Amino acid sequence: MINGEEYHISVEPRNLPFEDYLKQQGRFSHLGKEDFEYIQQKVDYEWKVLLQRSMMESFQMVM
């Protein structure tokens, strides 16, 4: 538990490029390659943070 919040990952998602998801939606058609790269970097970073929090939660349960 971190700051009163629990983190559990029950399903490992497929690692699909975020760009593919956004390109299907016309409202993001104005974004360029740099924008997609920036968004993907943010998504990758946040996923790593979530994985770390989940692992910390699992580690604390073992102790």
mmJSON file of the N, C-alpha and C atoms, coordinates in Angstrom:
{"data_MODEL":{"atom_site":{
"group_PDB":["ATOM","ATOM","ATOM","ATOM","ATOM","ATOM","ATOM","ATOM","ATOM","ATOM","ATOM","ATOM","ATOM","ATOM","ATOM","ATOM","ATOM","ATOM","ATOM","ATOM","ATOM","ATOM","ATOM","ATOM","ATOM","ATOM","ATOM","ATOM","ATOM","ATOM","ATOM","ATOM","ATOM","ATOM","ATOM","ATOM","ATOM","ATOM","ATOM","ATOM","ATOM","ATOM","ATOM","ATOM","ATOM","ATOM","ATOM","ATOM","ATOM","ATOM","ATOM","ATOM","ATOM","ATOM","ATOM","ATOM","ATOM","ATOM","ATOM","ATOM","ATOM","ATOM","ATOM","ATOM","ATOM","ATOM","ATOM","ATOM","ATOM","ATOM","ATOM","ATOM","ATOM","ATOM","ATOM","ATOM","ATOM","ATOM","ATOM","ATOM","ATOM","ATOM","ATOM","ATOM","ATOM","ATOM","ATOM","ATOM","ATOM","ATOM","ATOM","ATOM","ATOM","ATOM","ATOM","ATOM","ATOM","ATOM","ATOM","ATOM","ATOM","ATOM","ATOM","ATOM","ATOM","ATOM","ATOM","ATOM","ATOM","ATOM","ATOM","ATOM","ATOM","ATOM","ATOM","ATOM","ATOM","ATOM","ATOM","ATOM","ATOM","ATOM","ATOM","ATOM","ATOM","ATOM","ATOM","ATOM","ATOM","ATOM","ATOM","ATOM","ATOM","ATOM","ATOM","ATOM","ATOM","ATOM","ATOM","ATOM","ATOM","ATOM","ATOM","ATOM","ATOM","ATOM","ATOM","ATOM","ATOM","ATOM","ATOM","ATOM","ATOM","ATOM","ATOM","ATOM","ATOM","ATOM","ATOM","ATOM","ATOM","ATOM","ATOM","ATOM","ATOM","ATOM","ATOM","ATOM","ATOM","ATOM","ATOM","ATOM","ATOM","ATOM","ATOM","ATOM","ATOM","ATOM","ATOM","ATOM","ATOM","ATOM","ATOM","ATOM","ATOM","ATOM","ATOM","ATOM","ATOM"],
"id":[1,2,3,4,5,6,7,8,9,10,11,12,13,14,15,16,17,18,19,20,21,22,23,24,25,26,27,28,29,30,31,32,33,34,35,36,37,38,39,40,41,42,43,44,45,46,47,48,49,50,51,52,53,54,55,56,57,58,59,60,61,62,63,64,65,66,67,68,69,70,71,72,73,74,75,76,77,78,79,80,81,82,83,84,85,86,87,88,89,90,91,92,93,94,95,96,97,98,99,100,101,102,103,104,105,106,107,108,109,110,111,112,113,114,115,116,117,118,119,120,121,122,123,124,125,126,127,128,129,130,131,132,133,134,135,136,137,138,139,140,141,142,143,144,145,146,147,148,149,150,151,152,153,154,155,156,157,158,159,160,161,162,163,164,165,166,167,168,169,170,171,172,173,174,175,176,177,178,179,180,181,182,183,184,185,186,187,188,189],
"type_symbol":["N","C","C","N","C","C","N","C","C","N","C","C","N","C","C","N","C","C","N","C","C","N","C","C","N","C","C","N","C","C","N","C","C","N","C","C","N","C","C","N","C","C","N","C","C","N","C","C","N","C","C","N","C","C","N","C","C","N","C","C","N","C","C","N","C","C","N","C","C","N","C","C","N","C","C","N","C","C","N","C","C","N","C","C","N","C","C","N","C","C","N","C","C","N","C","C","N","C","C","N","C","C","N","C","C","N","C","C","N","C","C","N","C","C","N","C","C","N","C","C","N","C","C","N","C","C","N","C","C","N","C","C","N","C","C","N","C","C","N","C","C","N","C","C","N","C","C","N","C","C","N","C","C","N","C","C","N","C","C","N","C","C","N","C","C","N","C","C","N","C","C","N","C","C","N","C","C","N","C","C","N","C","C","N","C","C","N","C","C"],
"label_atom_id":["N","CA","C","N","CA","C","N","CA","C","N","CA","C","N","CA","C","N","CA","C","N","CA","C","N","CA","C","N","CA","C","N","CA","C","N","CA","C","N","CA","C","N","CA","C","N","CA","C","N","CA","C","N","CA","C","N","CA","C","N","CA","C","N","CA","C","N","CA","C","N","CA","C","N","CA","C","N","CA","C","N","CA","C","N","CA","C","N","CA","C","N","CA","C","N","CA","C","N","CA","C","N","CA","C","N","CA","C","N","CA","C","N","CA","C","N","CA","C","N","CA","C","N","CA","C","N","CA","C","N","CA","C","N","CA","C","N","CA","C","N","CA","C","N","CA","C","N","CA","C","N","CA","C","N","CA","C","N","CA","C","N","CA","C","N","CA","C","N","CA","C","N","CA","C","N","CA","C","N","CA","C","N","CA","C","N","CA","C","N","CA","C","N","CA","C","N","CA","C","N","CA","C","N","CA","C","N","CA","C","N","CA","C","N","CA","C","N","CA","C"],
"label_alt_id":[null,null,null,null,null,null,null,null,null,null,null,null,null,null,null,null,null,null,null,null,null,null,null,null,null,null,null,null,null,null,null,null,null,null,null,null,null,null,null,null,null,null,null,null,null,null,null,null,null,null,null,null,null,null,null,null,null,null,null,null,null,null,null,null,null,null,null,null,null,null,null,null,null,null,null,null,null,null,null,null,null,null,null,null,null,null,null,null,null,null,null,null,null,null,null,null,null,null,null,null,null,null,null,null,null,null,null,null,null,null,null,null,null,null,null,null,null,null,null,null,null,null,null,null,null,null,null,null,null,null,null,null,null,null,null,null,null,null,null,null,null,null,null,null,null,null,null,null,null,null,null,null,null,null,null,null,null,null,null,null,null,null,null,null,null,null,null,null,null,null,null,null,null,null,null,null,null,null,null,null,null,null,null,null,null,null,null,null,null],
"label_comp_id":["MET","MET","MET","ILE","ILE","ILE","ASN","ASN","ASN","GLY","GLY","GLY","GLU","GLU","GLU","GLU","GLU","GLU","TYR","TYR","TYR","HIS","HIS","HIS","ILE","ILE","ILE","SER","SER","SER","VAL","VAL","VAL","GLU","GLU","GLU","PRO","PRO","PRO","ARG","ARG","ARG","ASN","ASN","ASN","LEU","LEU","LEU","PRO","PRO","PRO","PHE","PHE","PHE","GLU","GLU","GLU","ASP","ASP","ASP","TYR","TYR","TYR","LEU","LEU","LEU","LYS","LYS","LYS","GLN","GLN","GLN","GLN","GLN","GLN","GLY","GLY","GLY","ARG","ARG","ARG","PHE","PHE","PHE","SER","SER","SER","HIS","HIS","HIS","LEU","LEU","LEU","GLY","GLY","GLY","LYS","LYS","LYS","GLU","GLU","GLU","ASP","ASP","ASP","PHE","PHE","PHE","GLU","GLU","GLU","TYR","TYR","TYR","ILE","ILE","ILE","GLN","GLN","GLN","GLN","GLN","GLN","LYS","LYS","LYS","VAL","VAL","VAL","ASP","ASP","ASP","TYR","TYR","TYR","GLU","GLU","GLU","TRP","TRP","TRP","LYS","LYS","LYS","VAL","VAL","VAL","LEU","LEU","LEU","LEU","LEU","LEU","GLN","GLN","GLN","ARG","ARG","ARG","SER","SER","SER","MET","MET","MET","MET","MET","MET","GLU","GLU","GLU","SER","SER","SER","PHE","PHE","PHE","GLN","GLN","GLN","MET","MET","MET","VAL","VAL","VAL","MET","MET","MET"],
"label_asym_id":["A","A","A","A","A","A","A","A","A","A","A","A","A","A","A","A","A","A","A","A","A","A","A","A","A","A","A","A","A","A","A","A","A","A","A","A","A","A","A","A","A","A","A","A","A","A","A","A","A","A","A","A","A","A","A","A","A","A","A","A","A","A","A","A","A","A","A","A","A","A","A","A","A","A","A","A","A","A","A","A","A","A","A","A","A","A","A","A","A","A","A","A","A","A","A","A","A","A","A","A","A","A","A","A","A","A","A","A","A","A","A","A","A","A","A","A","A","A","A","A","A","A","A","A","A","A","A","A","A","A","A","A","A","A","A","A","A","A","A","A","A","A","A","A","A","A","A","A","A","A","A","A","A","A","A","A","A","A","A","A","A","A","A","A","A","A","A","A","A","A","A","A","A","A","A","A","A","A","A","A","A","A","A","A","A","A","A","A","A"],
"label_entity_id":["1","1","1","1","1","1","1","1","1","1","1","1","1","1","1","1","1","1","1","1","1","1","1","1","1","1","1","1","1","1","1","1","1","1","1","1","1","1","1","1","1","1","1","1","1","1","1","1","1","1","1","1","1","1","1","1","1","1","1","1","1","1","1","1","1","1","1","1","1","1","1","1","1","1","1","1","1","1","1","1","1","1","1","1","1","1","1","1","1","1","1","1","1","1","1","1","1","1","1","1","1","1","1","1","1","1","1","1","1","1","1","1","1","1","1","1","1","1","1","1","1","1","1","1","1","1","1","1","1","1","1","1","1","1","1","1","1","1","1","1","1","1","1","1","1","1","1","1","1","1","1","1","1","1","1","1","1","1","1","1","1","1","1","1","1","1","1","1","1","1","1","1","1","1","1","1","1","1","1","1","1","1","1","1","1","1","1","1","1"],
"label_seq_id":[1,1,1,2,2,2,3,3,3,4,4,4,5,5,5,6,6,6,7,7,7,8,8,8,9,9,9,10,10,10,11,11,11,12,12,12,13,13,13,14,14,14,15,15,15,16,16,16,17,17,17,18,18,18,19,19,19,20,20,20,21,21,21,22,22,22,23,23,23,24,24,24,25,25,25,26,26,26,27,27,27,28,28,28,29,29,29,30,30,30,31,31,31,32,32,32,33,33,33,34,34,34,35,35,35,36,36,36,37,37,37,38,38,38,39,39,39,40,40,40,41,41,41,42,42,42,43,43,43,44,44,44,45,45,45,46,46,46,47,47,47,48,48,48,49,49,49,50,50,50,51,51,51,52,52,52,53,53,53,54,54,54,55,55,55,56,56,56,57,57,57,58,58,58,59,59,59,60,60,60,61,61,61,62,62,62,63,63,63],
"pdbx_PDB_ins_code":[null,null,null,null,null,null,null,null,null,null,null,null,null,null,null,null,null,null,null,null,null,null,null,null,null,null,null,null,null,null,null,null,null,null,null,null,null,null,null,null,null,null,null,null,null,null,null,null,null,null,null,null,null,null,null,null,null,null,null,null,null,null,null,null,null,null,null,null,null,null,null,null,null,null,null,null,null,null,null,null,null,null,null,null,null,null,null,null,null,null,null,null,null,null,null,null,null,null,null,null,null,null,null,null,null,null,null,null,null,null,null,null,null,null,null,null,null,null,null,null,null,null,null,null,null,null,null,null,null,null,null,null,null,null,null,null,null,null,null,null,null,null,null,null,null,null,null,null,null,null,null,null,null,null,null,null,null,null,null,null,null,null,null,null,null,null,null,null,null,null,null,null,null,null,null,null,null,null,null,null,null,null,null,null,null,null,null,null,null],
"Cartn_x":[0.854,0.0,0.903,0.637,1.41,0.441,0.622,-0.261,-1.727,-2.002,-3.372,-3.957,-3.156,-3.646,-2.968,-3.754,-3.216,-3.069,-2.024,-1.754,-1.647,-2.52,-2.503,-2.625,-1.754,-1.846,-2.221,-3.429,-3.911,-3.752,-3.59,-3.435,-2.291,-1.375,-0.27,-0.763,-0.929,-1.469,-0.464,-1.001,-0.127,0.533,1.768,2.516,2.29,1.189,0.859,1.245,1.711,2.054,0.816,0.971,-0.123,-0.554,0.381,0.102,-0.999,-0.988,-2.015,-3.399,-3.491,-4.764,-5.241,-4.33,-4.718,-5.065,-4.367,-4.618,-6.018,-6.618,-7.969,-9.007,-8.613,-9.533,-9.183,-10.107,-9.875,-9.489,-9.898,-9.607,-8.122,-7.321,-5.881,-5.107,-5.803,-5.156,-4.152,-4.278,-3.369,-2.014,-1.903,-0.649,0.388,1.621,2.722,3.512,4.52,5.362,5.995,6.463,7.084,6.078,4.832,3.785,3.538,3.436,3.206,4.37,5.583,6.756,6.742,6.378,6.312,5.246,4.081,2.994,3.406,4.048,4.485,5.507,6.407,7.388,6.69,5.678,4.93,4.201,3.574,2.852,3.821,4.959,5.959,6.454,6.698,7.171,6.115,4.874,3.804,3.579,3.722,3.577,4.68,5.907,7.012,6.771,6.263,5.958,4.893,3.848,2.784,3.313,4.163,4.764,5.592,6.37,7.19,6.315,5.249,4.351,3.696,3.315,2.704,3.695,4.94,5.963,6.25,6.247,6.464,5.335,4.117,2.954,3.113,3.524,3.714,4.827,5.899,7.026,6.606,5.806,5.364,4.454,3.676,2.779,3.574,4.724,5.56,6.218,6.597,7.312,6.421],
"Cartn_y":[-1.165,0.0,1.232,2.125,3.353,4.523,5.343,6.489,6.074,4.937,4.47,3.85,3.657,3.073,1.738,0.758,-0.554,-0.675,-1.366,-1.557,-3.045,-3.538,-4.935,-4.986,-5.732,-5.934,-7.391,-7.623,-8.99,-9.518,-8.622,-9.026,-8.232,-8.916,-8.245,-7.874,-6.594,-6.185,-6.387,-6.49,-6.556,-5.197,-5.189,-3.946,-3.405,-2.696,-2.117,-0.647,-0.147,1.277,2.155,3.146,4.069,4.808,5.018,5.73,5.032,3.712,2.968,3.259,3.335,3.624,5.039,6.004,7.394,7.67,7.026,7.276,6.842,5.922,5.47,6.535,7.511,8.558,9.855,10.351,11.541,12.772,12.847,14.048,14.217,13.184,13.268,13.371,13.62,13.639,14.784,15.812,16.955,16.686,15.591,15.288,14.745,15.157,14.703,13.583,13.125,12.025,12.339,13.575,13.96,13.882,14.279,14.217,12.766,11.881,10.472,9.88,10.253,9.755,10.238,11.502,12.057,11.326,11.136,10.455,9.026,8.338,6.961,6.918,7.882,7.94,8.108,8.966,9.188,7.912,7.245,6.003,4.947,4.794,3.815,4.117,5.389,5.785,5.467,5.853,5.621,4.127,3.318,1.87,1.318,1.798,1.343,1.715,2.911,3.346,2.437,2.138,1.268,-0.133,-0.657,-1.975,-1.964,-0.913,-0.812,-0.757,0.001,0.092,-1.25,-1.932,-3.245,-4.232,-4.195,-5.088,-4.749,-3.469,-3.068,-3.612,-3.56,-4.075,-5.577,-6.306,-7.751,-8.063,-7.303,-7.509,-7.27,-6.237,-5.93,-7.026,-7.662,-8.725,-9.949,-10.182,-11.328,-11.126,-9.907,-9.612,-9.712],
"Cartn_z":[0.0,0.0,0.0,-0.921,-1.038,-0.931,0.084,0.321,0.357,0.96,1.094,-0.162,-1.196,-2.445,-2.691,-3.145,-3.474,-4.979,-5.412,-6.834,-7.126,-7.999,-8.41,-9.927,-10.56,-12.006,-12.205,-12.711,-12.855,-14.279,-15.244,-16.64,-17.248,-17.903,-18.594,-19.992,-20.272,-21.579,-22.707,-23.917,-25.085,-25.255,-25.646,-25.811,-27.223,-27.41,-28.705,-28.722,-29.851,-29.941,-29.72,-28.893,-28.601,-29.862,-30.772,-32.017,-32.814,-32.848,-33.577,-33.014,-31.697,-31.04,-31.363,-31.286,-31.519,-32.98,-33.897,-35.317,-35.74,-35.021,-35.332,-34.992,-34.212,-33.786,-34.512,-35.3,-36.103,-35.308,-34.065,-33.267,-32.982,-33.249,-33.04,-34.345,-35.439,-36.757,-36.901,-36.082,-36.163,-35.505,-34.761,-34.073,-35.044,-34.844,-35.689,-35.045,-35.746,-35.266,-33.913,-33.733,-32.46,-31.315,-31.605,-30.583,-30.16,-31.151,-30.848,-30.056,-30.403,-29.678,-28.231,-28.031,-26.678,-25.855,-26.449,-25.74,-25.396,-26.34,-26.09,-24.955,-24.909,-23.82,-22.475,-22.432,-21.188,-20.767,-21.732,-21.438,-20.912,-21.573,-21.141,-19.731,-19.45,-18.121,-17.059,-17.311,-16.336,-16.114,-17.173,-17.032,-16.129,-16.308,-15.462,-14.003,-13.769,-12.403,-11.798,-12.565,-12.071,-11.767,-12.639,-12.387,-11.108,-10.91,-9.701,-8.455,-8.511,-7.356,-7.078,-8.127,-7.968,-7.364,-7.821,-7.273,-5.816,-5.471,-4.084,-3.225,-3.753,-3.035,-2.797,-3.827,-3.698,-2.706,-2.755,-1.852,-0.406,-0.163,1.19,1.727,0.831,1.27,1.722,1.101,1.446,2.797,3.098,4.344,5.522],
"occupancy":[1.0,1.0,1.0,1.0,1.0,1.0,1.0,1.0,1.0,1.0,1.0,1.0,1.0,1.0,1.0,1.0,1.0,1.0,1.0,1.0,1.0,1.0,1.0,1.0,1.0,1.0,1.0,1.0,1.0,1.0,1.0,1.0,1.0,1.0,1.0,1.0,1.0,1.0,1.0,1.0,1.0,1.0,1.0,1.0,1.0,1.0,1.0,1.0,1.0,1.0,1.0,1.0,1.0,1.0,1.0,1.0,1.0,1.0,1.0,1.0,1.0,1.0,1.0,1.0,1.0,1.0,1.0,1.0,1.0,1.0,1.0,1.0,1.0,1.0,1.0,1.0,1.0,1.0,1.0,1.0,1.0,1.0,1.0,1.0,1.0,1.0,1.0,1.0,1.0,1.0,1.0,1.0,1.0,1.0,1.0,1.0,1.0,1.0,1.0,1.0,1.0,1.0,1.0,1.0,1.0,1.0,1.0,1.0,1.0,1.0,1.0,1.0,1.0,1.0,1.0,1.0,1.0,1.0,1.0,1.0,1.0,1.0,1.0,1.0,1.0,1.0,1.0,1.0,1.0,1.0,1.0,1.0,1.0,1.0,1.0,1.0,1.0,1.0,1.0,1.0,1.0,1.0,1.0,1.0,1.0,1.0,1.0,1.0,1.0,1.0,1.0,1.0,1.0,1.0,1.0,1.0,1.0,1.0,1.0,1.0,1.0,1.0,1.0,1.0,1.0,1.0,1.0,1.0,1.0,1.0,1.0,1.0,1.0,1.0,1.0,1.0,1.0,1.0,1.0,1.0,1.0,1.0,1.0,1.0,1.0,1.0,1.0,1.0,1.0],
"B_iso_or_equiv":[0.0,0.0,0.0,0.0,0.0,0.0,0.0,0.0,0.0,0.0,0.0,0.0,0.0,0.0,0.0,0.0,0.0,0.0,0.0,0.0,0.0,0.0,0.0,0.0,0.0,0.0,0.0,0.0,0.0,0.0,0.0,0.0,0.0,0.0,0.0,0.0,0.0,0.0,0.0,0.0,0.0,0.0,0.0,0.0,0.0,0.0,0.0,0.0,0.0,0.0,0.0,0.0,0.0,0.0,0.0,0.0,0.0,0.0,0.0,0.0,0.0,0.0,0.0,0.0,0.0,0.0,0.0,0.0,0.0,0.0,0.0,0.0,0.0,0.0,0.0,0.0,0.0,0.0,0.0,0.0,0.0,0.0,0.0,0.0,0.0,0.0,0.0,0.0,0.0,0.0,0.0,0.0,0.0,0.0,0.0,0.0,0.0,0.0,0.0,0.0,0.0,0.0,0.0,0.0,0.0,0.0,0.0,0.0,0.0,0.0,0.0,0.0,0.0,0.0,0.0,0.0,0.0,0.0,0.0,0.0,0.0,0.0,0.0,0.0,0.0,0.0,0.0,0.0,0.0,0.0,0.0,0.0,0.0,0.0,0.0,0.0,0.0,0.0,0.0,0.0,0.0,0.0,0.0,0.0,0.0,0.0,0.0,0.0,0.0,0.0,0.0,0.0,0.0,0.0,0.0,0.0,0.0,0.0,0.0,0.0,0.0,0.0,0.0,0.0,0.0,0.0,0.0,0.0,0.0,0.0,0.0,0.0,0.0,0.0,0.0,0.0,0.0,0.0,0.0,0.0,0.0,0.0,0.0,0.0,0.0,0.0,0.0,0.0,0.0],
"pdbx_formal_charge":[null,null,null,null,null,null,null,null,null,null,null,null,null,null,null,null,null,null,null,null,null,null,null,null,null,null,null,null,null,null,null,null,null,null,null,null,null,null,null,null,null,null,null,null,null,null,null,null,null,null,null,null,null,null,null,null,null,null,null,null,null,null,null,null,null,null,null,null,null,null,null,null,null,null,null,null,null,null,null,null,null,null,null,null,null,null,null,null,null,null,null,null,null,null,null,null,null,null,null,null,null,null,null,null,null,null,null,null,null,null,null,null,null,null,null,null,null,null,null,null,null,null,null,null,null,null,null,null,null,null,null,null,null,null,null,null,null,null,null,null,null,null,null,null,null,null,null,null,null,null,null,null,null,null,null,null,null,null,null,null,null,null,null,null,null,null,null,null,null,null,null,null,null,null,null,null,null,null,null,null,null,null,null,null,null,null,null,null,null],
"auth_seq_id":[1,1,1,2,2,2,3,3,3,4,4,4,5,5,5,6,6,6,7,7,7,8,8,8,9,9,9,10,10,10,11,11,11,12,12,12,13,13,13,14,14,14,15,15,15,16,16,16,17,17,17,18,18,18,19,19,19,20,20,20,21,21,21,22,22,22,23,23,23,24,24,24,25,25,25,26,26,26,27,27,27,28,28,28,29,29,29,30,30,30,31,31,31,32,32,32,33,33,33,34,34,34,35,35,35,36,36,36,37,37,37,38,38,38,39,39,39,40,40,40,41,41,41,42,42,42,43,43,43,44,44,44,45,45,45,46,46,46,47,47,47,48,48,48,49,49,49,50,50,50,51,51,51,52,52,52,53,53,53,54,54,54,55,55,55,56,56,56,57,57,57,58,58,58,59,59,59,60,60,60,61,61,61,62,62,62,63,63,63],
"auth_comp_id":["MET","MET","MET","ILE","ILE","ILE","ASN","ASN","ASN","GLY","GLY","GLY","GLU","GLU","GLU","GLU","GLU","GLU","TYR","TYR","TYR","HIS","HIS","HIS","ILE","ILE","ILE","SER","SER","SER","VAL","VAL","VAL","GLU","GLU","GLU","PRO","PRO","PRO","ARG","ARG","ARG","ASN","ASN","ASN","LEU","LEU","LEU","PRO","PRO","PRO","PHE","PHE","PHE","GLU","GLU","GLU","ASP","ASP","ASP","TYR","TYR","TYR","LEU","LEU","LEU","LYS","LYS","LYS","GLN","GLN","GLN","GLN","GLN","GLN","GLY","GLY","GLY","ARG","ARG","ARG","PHE","PHE","PHE","SER","SER","SER","HIS","HIS","HIS","LEU","LEU","LEU","GLY","GLY","GLY","LYS","LYS","LYS","GLU","GLU","GLU","ASP","ASP","ASP","PHE","PHE","PHE","GLU","GLU","GLU","TYR","TYR","TYR","ILE","ILE","ILE","GLN","GLN","GLN","GLN","GLN","GLN","LYS","LYS","LYS","VAL","VAL","VAL","ASP","ASP","ASP","TYR","TYR","TYR","GLU","GLU","GLU","TRP","TRP","TRP","LYS","LYS","LYS","VAL","VAL","VAL","LEU","LEU","LEU","LEU","LEU","LEU","GLN","GLN","GLN","ARG","ARG","ARG","SER","SER","SER","MET","MET","MET","MET","MET","MET","GLU","GLU","GLU","SER","SER","SER","PHE","PHE","PHE","GLN","GLN","GLN","MET","MET","MET","VAL","VAL","VAL","MET","MET","MET"],
"auth_asym_id":["A","A","A","A","A","A","A","A","A","A","A","A","A","A","A","A","A","A","A","A","A","A","A","A","A","A","A","A","A","A","A","A","A","A","A","A","A","A","A","A","A","A","A","A","A","A","A","A","A","A","A","A","A","A","A","A","A","A","A","A","A","A","A","A","A","A","A","A","A","A","A","A","A","A","A","A","A","A","A","A","A","A","A","A","A","A","A","A","A","A","A","A","A","A","A","A","A","A","A","A","A","A","A","A","A","A","A","A","A","A","A","A","A","A","A","A","A","A","A","A","A","A","A","A","A","A","A","A","A","A","A","A","A","A","A","A","A","A","A","A","A","A","A","A","A","A","A","A","A","A","A","A","A","A","A","A","A","A","A","A","A","A","A","A","A","A","A","A","A","A","A","A","A","A","A","A","A","A","A","A","A","A","A","A","A","A","A","A","A"],
"auth_atom_id":["N","CA","C","N","CA","C","N","CA","C","N","CA","C","N","CA","C","N","CA","C","N","CA","C","N","CA","C","N","CA","C","N","CA","C","N","CA","C","N","CA","C","N","CA","C","N","CA","C","N","CA","C","N","CA","C","N","CA","C","N","CA","C","N","CA","C","N","CA","C","N","CA","C","N","CA","C","N","CA","C","N","CA","C","N","CA","C","N","CA","C","N","CA","C","N","CA","C","N","CA","C","N","CA","C","N","CA","C","N","CA","C","N","CA","C","N","CA","C","N","CA","C","N","CA","C","N","CA","C","N","CA","C","N","CA","C","N","CA","C","N","CA","C","N","CA","C","N","CA","C","N","CA","C","N","CA","C","N","CA","C","N","CA","C","N","CA","C","N","CA","C","N","CA","C","N","CA","C","N","CA","C","N","CA","C","N","CA","C","N","CA","C","N","CA","C","N","CA","C","N","CA","C","N","CA","C","N","CA","C","N","CA","C","N","CA","C","N","CA","C"],
"pdbx_PDB_model_num":[1,1,1,1,1,1,1,1,1,1,1,1,1,1,1,1,1,1,1,1,1,1,1,1,1,1,1,1,1,1,1,1,1,1,1,1,1,1,1,1,1,1,1,1,1,1,1,1,1,1,1,1,1,1,1,1,1,1,1,1,1,1,1,1,1,1,1,1,1,1,1,1,1,1,1,1,1,1,1,1,1,1,1,1,1,1,1,1,1,1,1,1,1,1,1,1,1,1,1,1,1,1,1,1,1,1,1,1,1,1,1,1,1,1,1,1,1,1,1,1,1,1,1,1,1,1,1,1,1,1,1,1,1,1,1,1,1,1,1,1,1,1,1,1,1,1,1,1,1,1,1,1,1,1,1,1,1,1,1,1,1,1,1,1,1,1,1,1,1,1,1,1,1,1,1,1,1,1,1,1,1,1,1,1,1,1,1,1,1]
}}}
